[in-house]
Amino acid sequence: MAIDVMLNLLCFIEGAYSVALFHTRELLAITKSIENLESILFFYKIPEKLVDKKEAQCIVEEILNIEPDNKVALGVKY
């Protein structure tokens, strides 16, 4: 819920996306899933690029190893 609040209701506050990324990483550590990996990629695709290219590439590869036709992973441009 914290992620959703930071990305939507409080997105205008400086640092909100960084806090949301922190919570997304915590969620991924608890539950590794395609959905949570895709959530990390969101932070690569935004203009702030809170996730670097190398990490995004690793996540894309991980997703595609599990789900080769994943549209989110295939849609990431480097």
N, C-alpha and C positions, 0 to 999 in steps of 0.2 A: 504494500500500500504506500510506503514511503516513496518508492520509485515513481509511482503514478502521480502522487502529489507534487513531487519536485519537477516532473516533466510537464505537468499540465497546469495546476493551480498556481504554483510558485515559480514558473519558468522565467518570469521577468526579473527575479532576484539574482544578482551576480553570484555565481558559484552553485546555483541550483543543479545544473547539469553535472557538475563534478560530484556533488553529493549523491545524485541519482546513479552515477557510474559506480561509486563506492558501494552502494547498496546492491546494485546489479552484480558486481563481482562477489559480494558476500553471498547472494542468492545462488550464484553459479557454483560457489564452493560447497554449498549445502546440497544443491540439486543440480547435477550436470545433465542438461537436456538441450535439445535442438533449440527450443524456444529461448532458453536463457543465453545460449551462444549467439543467437540472432540478436538478442537485446544488446549484447556487447557491440555488435557490428553497427548498431544504430549510432553509437558514439563515435564511430569512425566516419560515418557518412554525413554528420552534421558539419557545418562550416568551422566550428571550433576544433575539430579533429582531436577529441580527447583520448582516442585510442590511436596509437601510431600504426604506420603501414605494416611493419613487421608483425605486430600482434594480430592485426586484421587478417593478414595472409595466413597465419597459423590457424586462426579460427575458421576462416573459409575452408581451408584444407580439412580441418577436423570435421566440419559439417558435411562437406562433400564426400568424405570417406564413409559417413553413416548414411547420408541421403544425397546421392549423386545429382538429383534433379532439383535440389532446393533452390527456389527462386531468389530468396534473400541473399544467399551466398553467391549465386551466379550473377546477381545484380551488382555486386561490389566491384567498383573500378579502382584500379591502383594508379 
